Amino acid sequence: MSSQPSNSISSGPSLSGRIFLLLFALMVCWTATVALSPRQTSIASQPLDRVSTIERSDGLGYVVRFHMTSRPDSFFIWQPNPKLIQLALYKNGVSSDNVRTSNNNKAFESFFYQDIEGGIGADIYLGEQIYMIADAYLDANGHDLLIGLTEASPYDLEVLTDGLFPIFWDDLIDDADTTPDLARNGWSRSEQPLDRDPEQPLDRDLFDLGQTRLPGAYLQLNRIVIDAGHGGRDPGAIGNRGTREKDVALAVALKVGEYIEQYLPEIEVVYTREDDSFIPLQERGQIANQAEADLFVSIHANANRNRHAHGTEIYFLGMHRSREAFEVMKKENSAIRFEEEDERSEELTPEQLAVYELSNIGFMTSSEMLATKMDHQFSERARRRSRGVKQAGFIVLYHASMPALLVELGYITNPQEEQFLISEYGQNIMASAIFRSIRDYKERLERDRNRADR
């Protein structure tokens, strides 16, 4: 009898063989998954994981590379001043928390990243004496985003950036993310907080609003006292990078004085401090009184637990009319804790402020006029965000028997403003804005005095 082929052999592997193959396949898949999962997870969750810099091969500039795992959805480049380059990069899933920066080039001072709606915003600060024009484009691979920097003259950059202003990335964050924080600070992005009638324009001419004309004693500006806030054992507010308010205030105060001495030499400049020394709050106003000054300007930088808060504020003495003004007043008046017992300034009572408002209408009117001019310079010329002109009970202003202002240059707790205020460029911008407002104020006093003499 001839044997017939076995059906079990012709039908393929045995049951045990099939089980072995299945287990082997599962093991291969598992091994591959383990080997690839970190990279796959990285790709899925981190569209951008690194930013690097390299000098161009022709030696005429630099390239900043945003290392992408896939093509960005969109982007745009913005260069608001010679020292700052801003890039908005839109890509689903991108996060500023995961970005690493590889930079060994001294041409770049710092990099800052912030989440915005649908992507991230990047601020790239160039070093001193570095002047570059920026352009953004995709690499040949279609994934990486490049910023090409080409050498340019300082003059060309001044012309190209004239009238431009920086992007504040928190303005590009969805309202739902920021409104609660802003609401706690007493304001929203959609409305500028003003202690005065919001229907009145910021740059209105105060002397033409039916108010009492100022006596001739107020219509002069021969001597100004510039007060750099804090100092010595009182550092003031501290920024994210360790920036001390007292250092920013002193740097800008000295620059303001230099501008006045150069362009308005007929005005004598007196400083409450020219170095890192501590001066009690009450004594600062007394220095101005002893100098028989016609104007007192105290320079500060602001702080807030909300790192998105930014913008300038200008105060003249009076009753605070908002919670925010009250908080700023408390911060600046808290400098008395650094004073010795025998030199400690007294806290101001509501009754003292009410009496001041009733008996010093001339000082307050002049102060508000200068504050309005300064606010205009900050917002329209320096292109800084204005948080308004306000009143509050600052001890340092109370003891100055003359028109007096307290200026908050910006928030050193906001990384962007901190970087701006510690830079030579930013300090020059703010000092020149303060100087121009003082110049305009002086010209207005002279015009009004001339009318009074006729």
C-alpha positions in Angstrom: 0.0 0.0 0.0 1.5 3.3 -1.0 1.7 5.9 1.8 -0.1 9.1 1.4 1.3 12.5 2.5 0.2 13.5 6.0 -2.4 16.2 6.0 -0.9 17.7 9.2 2.4 18.3 7.5 1.0 19.8 4.3 -1.3 22.2 6.3 1.7 24.1 7.7 3.4 24.5 11.1 2.1 22.6 14.1 0.2 24.3 16.9 3.3 24.6 19.0 5.1 26.1 16.1 2.5 28.6 15.5 2.5 29.6 19.1 6.3 30.0 19.0 6.1 32.3 15.9 3.4 34.4 17.5 5.4 34.8 20.7 8.5 35.7 18.6 6.6 38.3 16.6 5.2 39.8 19.8 8.7 40.0 21.3 10.0 41.7 18.2 7.2 44.2 18.2 7.7 44.9 21.9 11.4 45.4 21.5 10.9 47.8 18.6 8.3 49.6 20.6 10.6 50.0 23.6 13.4 51.1 21.4 11.3 53.6 19.4 8.9 54.9 22.0 11.1 57.6 23.5 11.7 59.1 20.2 8.1 58.6 19.0 6.9 60.2 22.2 9.3 63.0 21.8 8.2 63.6 18.3 4.5 63.5 19.2 4.8 65.8 22.2 7.7 68.0 21.3 7.4 69.6 17.8 10.2 72.0 18.9 12.9 70.8 21.3 15.9 72.9 20.7 17.1 76.3 19.4 20.7 76.7 18.3 23.0 79.4 16.9 25.8 79.3 14.4 27.9 81.8 12.6 27.3 82.1 8.9 29.9 80.6 6.6 30.5 84.0 4.8 31.2 85.7 8.2 28.5 88.3 7.6 26.1 87.3 10.3 24.5 84.4 12.2 21.7 81.8 11.8 19.3 80.9 14.6 17.8 77.4 14.0 14.6 76.2 15.5 14.9 72.5 15.4 11.4 71.2 14.4 10.2 67.6 14.0 7.6 68.7 11.5 6.8 71.8 9.5 5.4 74.8 11.5 1.9 75.8 10.7 2.9 79.5 10.3 5.3 82.1 11.6 6.3 85.7 11.4 9.4 87.8 12.4 9.4 91.2 14.0 12.3 93.5 14.9 11.0 96.4 16.9 14.3 97.8 17.9 18.0 97.2 17.1 18.5 94.9 20.1 15.4 92.8 20.0 14.2 90.2 17.5 10.8 88.6 18.1 9.4 85.4 16.4 5.9 84.0 16.6 5.9 80.3 15.8 2.6 78.5 15.5 2.4 74.8 15.7 0.0 72.4 17.4 1.5 71.0 20.6 4.5 73.2 20.8 5.4 74.4 24.3 7.9 76.9 25.7 8.6 74.6 28.6 10.4 72.0 26.5 12.7 74.3 24.5 16.4 74.1 25.1 18.8 76.7 23.8 22.3 75.9 22.5 24.2 79.2 22.2 28.0 79.7 22.2 28.0 83.0 20.3 28.5 86.2 22.2 26.4 88.0 19.6 23.4 86.8 21.5 22.7 88.1 25.0 19.6 86.0 25.9 16.7 84.0 24.7 13.2 84.1 26.2 10.2 81.9 25.2 6.6 82.2 26.2 3.5 80.2 25.3 0.9 82.0 23.2 -2.4 80.9 21.7 -1.5 78.1 19.2 2.3 78.4 19.5 5.1 80.2 21.2 6.6 83.6 21.1 10.4 84.0 21.2 12.4 87.0 22.2 16.1 87.1 21.0 18.2 89.8 22.5 21.4 90.8 20.7 24.6 91.8 22.5 25.9 95.3 22.8 27.5 96.6 19.6 25.8 93.9 17.6 23.7 95.2 14.8 21.8 92.7 12.6 18.8 92.7 10.3 16.7 89.6 10.7 14.7 87.4 8.3 12.9 84.1 8.8 12.5 81.2 6.4 12.2 77.4 6.3 15.2 75.2 5.9 15.6 73.0 2.8 14.3 70.0 4.8 11.0 71.9 5.2 11.0 71.3 8.9 13.5 73.6 10.7 12.7 77.3 10.9 15.7 79.6 10.5 16.3 83.2 11.4 19.0 84.7 9.2 20.9 87.6 10.7 22.9 90.0 8.4 25.2 92.7 9.6 23.9 96.2 9.3 24.9 99.7 10.4 23.4 101.2 13.6 21.9 104.0 11.4 20.1 101.6 9.1 18.6 99.8 12.0 17.4 103.0 13.7 15.7 104.0 10.4 14.1 100.5 9.9 12.8 100.2 13.5 11.8 103.9 14.0 8.2 104.0 15.3 8.0 100.3 16.0 7.2 98.7 19.4 7.7 95.3 20.9 5.1 92.6 21.0 4.0 91.6 24.5 3.3 87.9 24.1 0.6 87.9 26.9 -1.5 90.0 24.6 -1.6 87.0 22.3 -2.7 84.5 25.0 -6.4 83.5 25.0 -8.4 85.7 27.3 -9.6 82.7 29.3 -6.0 82.1 30.4 -5.2 85.6 31.6 -8.4 87.4 32.6 -8.5 86.0 36.1 -5.0 87.2 36.9 -5.6 90.6 35.4 -8.9 90.9 37.2 -7.2 90.4 40.5 -4.9 93.3 39.6 -7.9 95.5 39.0 -7.7 96.0 35.2 -8.2 94.3 31.9 -6.4 94.5 28.6 -9.5 96.0 26.9 -9.6 99.1 29.1 -6.8 101.4 30.3 -7.1 102.0 34.0 -7.3 105.8 34.7 -8.1 107.4 38.0 -9.4 110.4 36.1 -12.5 110.7 33.9 -11.9 108.1 31.2 -13.8 110.3 28.7 -11.0 112.9 28.9 -8.1 112.4 26.5 -4.8 111.6 28.1 -3.0 114.6 26.5 -5.5 117.2 27.4 -4.2 120.6 28.3 -5.0 121.0 32.0 -4.7 124.8 32.0 -7.5 125.1 29.5 -10.1 123.1 31.4 -11.5 126.0 33.4 -9.2 125.3 36.3 -7.6 128.2 38.3 -4.6 129.6 36.6 -1.4 128.8 38.5 0.3 131.6 40.5 3.6 132.9 39.0 5.6 130.9 41.6 4.6 127.7 39.9 5.4 128.9 36.3 9.1 128.3 36.4 11.5 125.4 36.2 15.0 126.4 37.2 15.9 123.5 39.4 14.9 119.9 39.4 15.6 117.1 41.9 15.8 113.6 40.4 15.3 110.8 42.9 16.5 107.3 42.2 14.2 105.1 44.2 15.5 102.7 47.0 19.3 102.2 47.3 21.8 100.8 49.7 20.3 98.3 52.1 16.9 98.7 50.3 17.1 96.8 47.0 13.5 97.5 46.0 11.7 95.0 43.9 13.7 92.0 42.5 13.2 90.7 39.0 13.2 87.1 37.7 16.9 87.3 36.8 17.8 88.9 40.1 17.6 92.5 38.7 17.3 95.0 41.6 15.0 97.9 41.3 17.5 100.2 42.9 20.0 99.6 40.1 17.6 100.3 37.3 16.2 103.4 39.0 19.7 104.8 39.5 20.9 104.1 36.0 17.8 105.8 34.4 17.9 108.7 36.9 21.5 109.5 36.0 20.7 109.4 32.3 17.8 111.8 32.8 20.1 114.2 34.6 22.7 113.9 31.8 20.1 114.7 29.1 18.9 117.8 31.1 22.4 119.1 31.6 23.2 118.6 28.0 20.0 120.0 26.3 18.6 122.2 29.0 21.7 123.6 30.7 19.7 126.5 32.2 18.1 123.9 34.6 20.1 122.9 37.6 20.0 119.1 38.4 20.1 117.8 41.9 20.2 114.1 42.8 19.0 112.6 46.0 21.6 109.9 45.4 24.3 109.3 42.8 25.5 106.0 44.1 24.2 102.9 45.9 23.4 104.7 49.1 20.3 104.5 51.4 18.2 107.7 51.8 15.1 107.6 54.0 11.8 108.5 52.2 11.2 111.6 54.2 14.7 112.9 53.7 14.3 112.7 49.9 11.6 115.3 49.9 13.6 117.4 52.3 16.5 117.4 49.9 14.3 118.9 47.3 13.0 121.5 49.8 16.4 122.5 50.9 17.5 122.9 47.2 14.4 125.1 46.6 13.6 122.9 43.6 10.8 123.6 41.2 10.2 119.9 40.4 10.7 116.5 42.1 10.7 113.3 40.0 11.2 109.9 41.8 12.1 107.0 39.5 11.1 103.4 40.2 10.4 100.0 38.7 7.3 98.0 39.4 6.6 94.4 40.5 3.7 91.9 40.5 3.2 88.3 41.2 1.6 88.0 37.8 4.6 87.8 35.5 2.5 89.0 32.6 1.8 92.4 34.1 3.7 95.1 32.2 3.6 98.8 31.4 4.4 102.2 32.8 2.5 104.1 35.5 2.9 107.7 36.7 1.7 108.9 40.0 1.1 112.2 41.7 0.2 112.6 45.3 -3.4 112.3 46.5 -5.9 109.7 47.7 -5.7 106.4 45.8 -8.8 105.7 43.8 -8.1 102.1 42.8 -7.0 98.9 44.5 -4.0 98.7 42.2 -2.8 102.2 43.0 -3.1 101.3 46.7 -0.9 98.2 46.2 1.8 100.1 44.4 1.7 102.7 47.1 2.2 100.0 49.8 5.1 98.6 47.9 7.0 101.8 47.6 6.1 103.1 51.1 7.4 99.8 52.5 10.9 101.1 52.2 10.4 102.6 55.7 11.2 99.1 57.1 14.8 99.7 56.1 15.0 103.0 58.1 16.4 103.3 61.5 14.1 104.2 64.4 15.3 107.7 64.7 14.9 108.4 61.0 11.7 106.4 60.2 9.2 108.2 58.1 5.6 108.3 59.2 2.8 106.5 57.3 0.3 108.9 55.7 -3.2 109.0 57.0 -6.3 109.6 54.8 -6.8 112.8 56.7 -3.3 114.1 55.8 -3.9 113.3 52.1 -7.3 115.0 52.2 -5.8 118.2 53.6 -3.0 118.0 51.1 -5.5 117.8 48.2 -7.4 120.8 49.6 -4.3 123.0 50.2 -2.0 122.1 47.3 -4.2 122.4 44.2 -1.4 124.3 42.5 1.2 121.6 43.0 -1.3 118.9 42.0 -2.3 120.7 38.8 1.3 121.1 37.7 2.1 117.5 38.7 -0.9 116.1 36.7 0.1 118.2 33.7 3.6 116.8 33.7 2.3 113.3 34.4 0.1 113.6 31.3 2.9 114.7 29.1 5.2 112.0 30.4 2.5 109.3 29.8 2.2 110.6 26.2 5.9 110.3 25.7 6.0 106.7 27.1 3.1 105.5 25.0 3.4 107.5 21.8 7.2 108.0 21.5 8.8 105.2 23.5 6.0 102.8 22.5 5.6 101.4 25.9 2.3 100.2 27.2 0.6 102.7 29.4 -1.3 101.8 32.6 -2.3 105.3 33.2 -1.8 108.4 35.3 -2.9 107.9 38.9 -2.9 109.2 42.4 -1.7 107.6 45.6 -0.2 108.5 49.0 3.5 108.1 48.5 5.6 109.3 51.4 8.4 110.3 49.2 6.1 112.8 47.3 4.3 114.1 50.4 7.4 115.7 51.9 8.4 117.5 48.6 6.9 121.0 48.7 6.7 121.4 44.9 5.1 119.6 41.9 6.2 116.0 42.3 5.8 112.7 40.4 6.6 109.0 41.0 7.4 107.1 37.8 7.1 103.3 37.5 9.2 102.5 34.4 7.8 99.0 34.0 7.7 95.6 35.7 11.0 93.9 36.3 9.0 90.8 37.3 7.9 90.6 33.6 10.9 88.8 31.8 10.5 91.0 28.7 10.3 94.3 30.5 13.1 93.2 32.9 15.4 92.6 29.9 14.4 95.9 28.3 15.0 97.9 31.5 18.4 96.4 32.3 19.6 97.0 28.7 21.5 100.2 27.8 19.0 100.6 24.9 16.0 100.4 27.1 17.4 102.7 29.8 18.2 105.3 27.1 14.7 105.1 25.7 13.0 105.6 29.1 15.4 108.4 30.2 14.9 110.3 26.9 11.1 110.0 27.3 11.2 111.4 30.8 13.5 114.2 29.5 11.2 115.1 26.6 8.3 115.4 29.0 10.2 117.7 31.3 11.2 119.8 28.3 7.6 120.0 27.1 6.5 120.9 30.6 9.0 123.7 30.8 8.0 125.1 27.5 4.3 125.1 28.6 5.2 126.9 31.8 7.1 129.5 29.8 4.2 130.1 27.5 1.7 130.4 30.4 4.1 132.8 32.2 4.4 134.9 29.1 0.6 135.2 28.8 0.4 136.1 32.5 3.0 138.9 32.0 1.1 140.5 29.1 
